[in-house]
Structure formats: C-alpha cells, structure tokens
C-alpha cells in the first residue's frame, strides 16, 4: 500500500492526485491532504513544513521522498 501526502490547497497537486486515483483500479494508493486539521496528530513521523517542500510518501513502512514516491 502506497500513501502519498500532497498539498490539497494546490490546484495542480490536487488535479494530479485525482488523475492518479482514476488509474488506481485496485485501491492500492491512499491520498492524504497535508492540510487536513489533524494531519500532525495522525502522522507524527511527518513534519508539515518538510512535506510542503518535497513530495512525501510511505510504502510498507518506508518513508519515500520526491521521485521515490513518483516511481513507486
């Protein structure tokens, strides 16, 4: 299972995530908006400020950054 943390306030980022989810026929990708009110409480291993600078993801307990997320 791949979790992608994205900037839900960015129209381009949100459009890309909608497009990506359309192709996720098996439901293997979870999308998490960094701006949800309880983000830091739900995901304490991720800092909002860092995730806003570089794309963050998590795959099988491993934190992915930047192109690692895109590749996965």
N, C-alpha and C positions, 0 to 999 in steps of 0.2 A: 504494500500500500504506500503510495506516494502522497505526501501532504505538501502543498505549495502555499506559502504565505505571501500574500500580494497586497498592494496598495489599492484598496477599494475606492479611494477618493480620486484615483487617476482614471479618466475615461479610457485611455488607451490600454492600461493594465486590465481594467475590468472587461473590456471588449475581447482582449486576448484570452482571458480566463473563460469567458462564455464560449468562445470558439473552441478552446481546448476541451471543455466539458462536453461539447456536442460530439466529439470524437471518442469520448471515454465510454464506450458501449458496455464495458464490464464493471463500471463503477470503481475503478482502481485508484482514482485521484480524488483527494479531498482538498477543497479550496478553503483557505482561512483568510478572511479580511483582517488586515492588521489594525484597522480602525474600530473593530468591534469593542464595545465598552469593557469587556472582561478579558481582553487579549492577554495582558501580562499575568493575570491570575491563572488563566487556563494553560498558558505556555511559558512557564517561568524560566525555561532554558533559553528563550529568545528575547533579546532586547529590541524593543520597538525601534529605537533610533538606528541600530545596526541593520535591522531588516528593511528599513526605509532606504538604506544606501545600496544594499546588494540583495538580489533575489535570494531568499532562503527557502529551503525545503527540508523535509525529513523523509527518509526511506529506510524502513526496517530498523529504526532506532539510530540511524546515522544521519548527522546533520550535513546537508548539501548546501553549497553556495554557488551563486552565479550560474555559469554554464553547466555545472554538475547537475543542477536542477533541470535545466532545459534538456540536457542529454538524457536523463533518466526518463 
